[in-house]
Amino acid sequence: MSNQDSSEVTHEPLLRYDDDDSFAAFGGNTAIAGDADSLEGHVITVIRPSNNNSLHRLVRKPLFWSVIAVVFLLLACVVLSVLLAKSHHKVSQQQRVCLSAGCLDAAHYMLHAVDNKSEPCNDFFQYACGGWMKNNPIPSSEAFWGTFSWLWKKNQATIKRLLTDDSIKNSTSKAVRAARTFYDACMNLDEINNRGSKPLLELIDKIGGWSLSDSWDSSKFVFAETLKRVQIQYNTPVFFNFDVDADDKDSSSNIIKLDQAGIGIERSYYLLNETSEELTAYLEYMTRVGVLLGGKDETTVRDKMREVLRLEIQLAQIFIPPDNRSQIDQLYTKITVKELISLCPKIPWMDFFSSAFSGVAVIKESESVVVMATEYLRALSAVISGANQTVLNDYMVWHVVEHFAPSLSSPFRDAHQALRQVLDGASKAEDLWARCISETDEAVGMALGKLFIKETFEGSSKTQATEMIDAIRAAFKRRLPYLDWMDEKTRLAAIDKADAVVDMIGYPSFIESDAELDSRYKEFTEVEYFANQLAEVKFSYKKNIGELRKPVDKNKWLMTPQTVNAYYSPSRNQIVFPAGILQAPYFDKRSPKFVNYGSIGAAVGHELVHGFDNSGRMYDKRGNYGTPWWTQKAVDGFKVKADCLIKQYNQFNYYGKNGASIRPEKAIAMLDTDPHSPNKFRVLGTLSNLKEFARAWKCPLGSPMNPVKKCVIW
């Protein structure tokens, strides 16, 4: 591992002064700073919303983007110092002063974000973000708050304004009109309350009932039939999850994938004592919902739900923990269905797959599947065998109930919010309009995207973003010769892979065509809210299953245009930046280049490096896993570098404080579920290893932001 101090020779600048657009200089490591994710082999995967139950949806929100605005301050603070003379450094009289609208907006933003009482060389996170956190306390309806959350709310408000305009009812796109219908139905709380529990009671009867129903007859229960109804008709994963996705070892072909699933809240909670606050709250929620669905006696309902909870605890105990699921080589096992039957004999696999893929493909015992949790499935049969028939049925029905209950009348929503307050710390439910925009986004998000991009992403935005990505890719390639741990063979392969990375910016082109867009949502014809929910679930399932015998669509977008996020897909070797994240404060086409490079540019570097980190290195330029392109020398050298950074991060102490942007309840859950380091240490860890940062801020050697020993990978 390189031990560097601030006096060492700098590398060749990666992005130099651009005479037509003010300052844009990056030192050797600044453009693609060492990323904590690369240590953990984090693989970004996007799961279809319909495959995540409601509680998982509420506790799995991404946090990375709320820290990008901090990185934005690194370079953009130059603007602040020029305009307002607030910096620790004197500004040369020869420097040009930027007074454009973009510069003034950036300066205004930074003035309100920084904490001038904090010393940047001691804690740059507090210096850069302290003012923002003080001025932006966590709203009562949120588990955490940051620029990510703020921008999503802004995008939601934009979509609401566009969607509720009367002209939408006369739109030439049927999909856009369907989006308005979906949203209006979601907003009609009076009608939802009038229907009460009836929609879900009818659904339970279609599944076959459960022991809370007066008509339940355990002698008629057939495990295989209930499993198929729950998993196939209502796309609700119980015991396991299955879907169709690209085969990591043959990225042009789709394959059936199986994974662990079937618990209602985060795994870490199930490992606590059964009387813990979290499990007590979950059992209370289960009981309240059971009573609302007709359970006659609360004590009896509680006892029945406790048995379901205990089955979930058993499942959680055999779940493979996140630490053992961080890299593809820990997950990927390709076997035949015949071998799957031997691995987990209690699931009637042949019968299940025959029904699941009816009309799509004939599944034989020789069919290959990819198992992402082999040891879990190996242990699953024993758990199923140890449960009685009533508990097995109630468990499967409960997960359908748990998925749809928050969409019912106010008493169900209140019960769900009570649970959310314990798990997330949010004391208030999300505003109805915002919730309905999110649900419409899940159901017909590309139709909303058509409205969103026309309003927010026209003109030069896409061109500017594309040019930036190309420049950062070029900077990355120019950096490679300076990596002492990477040999020439690996370096040439890395350049080849970087050149092959596909950029997808803004939105998919098909949404510009009414005909193409409408064809994707032609099955959305319902006007009643619960029926719309069912239609979305069935639509999502049918669309995914239909991919089995088709080649992988490498132009497929896994996020809607208005999403405030981005991702790298290792099996497609592509980086995707939706229009939703290409908005201020992350990106503004009016801003000078250095502002955008410091904000969204940092995100581009983050996603690009995923293709070359400890997980991305296992995929070649075509997105195929298992084709080695790193030499053993490079692997060994990388591990030495990574070990330095791991040890450095282990020395950080995490504690809560007033003004933090995440509630304690949420932070505890994230320890088990989020592969990212806390935001503060992602900033401090990265910047303290950059001698360019120490030089720019004149941090004394040995200060917290300029330690004597530095760890640098890229």
Steps between C-alpha positions, in 0.01 A plus 500: 500500500625843412586715800498853367533844648407836364852572379510222243517575129157543347380303203433658165176701520211306360270785401669829435393862487245548227543849361139528390346399830701603805675264741477124446815345646514158662810364668615143456248331728224756508303402193439147621584499866544175689146369545407314815263287297790351308622336818175327561456366150161665489293389203210729420190299418158640429207296628157540350275690740235229482744249643558706813236495765383825650714488810811431300413794280483731796836397649713466186541854372843587354722751677798549271367800314439708810877522539582596140415864572781493754749397236349779291634743760857383452546674169208737513632665815739670261200692369395599848844628584515705180156651536480554872856486636390249763776248434811442707704583190560834330382535144739624234389825339558338163231237556177562318185552704204299379175694530274283286166379634645152541796628704281719718262213569794278595640767730162548666466126551845472655452797730209319657676163503832578668570533871759778521547437871645158422865448410524331156832333581347331804164389362422597143164324509378729777652802325337420166166364624449643847297795382284286273422254779418780741270670251339177381387287794355159419129539416272305731393274213856397409751254642789703365547821307759627259532659160398168347169507688453870438544464125262203482234711673567776250466257209180362652355850522589563135330177395193580709465839336529350153281197568213692658479758222162470328667471160632155594153353461527584130854370456572316175668228705275235654779415744509857629123499541530166683752658735251775583229238562732302727594812697140620537391159629782504754397847618134402544531414868124532553435215258786299648354544848152408377632168373681431827641149528277351230759494215754310707244262649393408148862440405558278806201289400648456152822373653308249708448681830694485826435397856368845593206439266186328625491292184859370526521123456852369565415165340476672161843662526747392232843655549597495132177668387515781755867556421421538130210739558704724728820502294356492148161671512599767752876518441570478873824320596456248780780261601695604190506758225519413133528713191652507152818696450826497307725203567812652652719250317321552168372855512320477166267224627222513758468234767284414803654632821411394854582677824411506868182689592191488714545723805301814568757732657879523501682181589692663786179556698418129500832424667397705803307367795137430412396762756714772340331829415525431127354149503235605751397782265495263202282250687269783604469606137424144392236476772333831417480409133365155584225652714415752227463208261237334714688323775237468771720484806816710535670249728441216256619713208814592691576137579459400135716787380765415757532158337546668162761730653688203643508336158645822358760498779603150393533618141706802605733274695587302186532810282852553372617824669585806287872473576503168316303632202709795391666342197372299208733205564331458839158485337506344155430126475360359176322166533224308322144477626570134576785606727278768651246233595772315689621821662155604629253210464210656696426747220318330208727661243383331182134571573585855604705586191249337267232734631726803525612479137180366349462643151858628504731199514503128578717439805670162529724354768797581278420875508782705651429743781726730700476472878615810688460348850595134483542438872170671574311272263685200640368584848150606388346153477563436869323824596198416283486144635499628858196726456140382514267550206301785655811704577637442149176622347463798733860599428448503124169684521648749745764605249236581242308688770814682611567607142154646437377610846663848489292566186172451683295739713629739766499250792739276305719797410508616861610155613778499243615847604522389865739225396697737279548739791669227704716368215590830334424765758268688263214636711275604213376328186612628163265751338239320292590680178869407535414139575274487196768648274740228622245226438418636156873509430527130590203405286529720189824684562604535138175685426587746775848518352357628173356797688806552717767514229303744288485734797849459646741335256481665164769699326868434565471302825558160342787624284676662796457191717631273226805719444575495872483121517733471202748737665493313831546168322803648322633628834458154650699343218777760534523418869563128449875524417560653845355201690801309633291193584363452147721323245504580129279208393227593747536868412440438131196286580367773731532758222318262267218454749474873570462565128222239487293654782165607356354832617123534534407857575168664584232265371428217255414626154180295470311729738505771233270284286138481613454169318799328662421637843132407479581143397688445825203594716208378292383268781435786742126551464373501860368810672466368858806533722535145636432355155778723369733360765422145389540595135845644567610184683380271223641725229843502662500122542386428146754738351787340691406137440461566130872575472612139554561383144585846369848654471592755764387850409815696579322826425245438774472767767467376859401842633243754388624835359389697807690279747760678713768234477741334261652157462767286341387165360789250500324251271434777246818701566296816493453808714156659514420856607128581487381854442378507861854519639616738227334792680634767735679478737665199335496631144400828342561572134531871588789436737868521406666166444688491829175506698351208309828306511510542877145375549363258242856443377585335831198274453614408149839400637330300774292299255781459246737355760241235588604330177855468634455439872530170683167385358501671162839350418330160482304610191661551161425781257200307362351460847589132543597377845780248537727617218812617689663815367695598810830319546571345839761768556236770459257316728762466772606863463141622519439301819802660666374846410147417610622364834653838581169673442307239695725549802463875467121481495499269801651784702202728447257526791133546417266678735177690459469872561252781467466608140570155360318426174384150596286382789658255750243231414594516134873505572475180704315319223755613244787339687370166374357600164696785343836416340607865513693667777319780687500815290730692730776244472461465126595867487769504768653173386525608139624855552752421772678272252532770233817705519339734246229577756755565775694731270191693389381554856849539649433230758806438722660159467368286786165680522183285475451591134869452413629191683861395453394158374270507200327216319453530125365234265409683180 
